[in-house]
Amino acid sequence: MVETLLAEEIEPILRDKVSPLLRSHGGDLQLVKIDDRTIHVRFTGACRFCPAANETLEKVVQAALREHLETEDVYLCLESGVSEDLLNEAKRILRKNSKL
């Protein structure tokens, strides 16, 4: 069982094994954060709006990580393309408008 995953372990796998495949389709992915054994990624480029993004996450990204880390104890979370700062600003504006 993997206790805690580190970016130093994950980034080379994503960069060398997953990104080349995604770039061949006009997209890529970014490592957002790691919480214990959950890896948060964000698709970019053409992959960002691809209807098969969840399938790609499971069959390509998760498979590569599990293979190279030699464990099944790895979980992925697909982050939306909207930053927390942008979401917080939108909430602030909506709260302000609801008071009018």
Summary of the structure (lengths in Angstrom):
residues: 100
radius of gyration: 16.2
end to end distance: 53.9
largest distance: 56.4
contacts: 261
relative contact order: 0.16
helix: 53%
strand: 21%
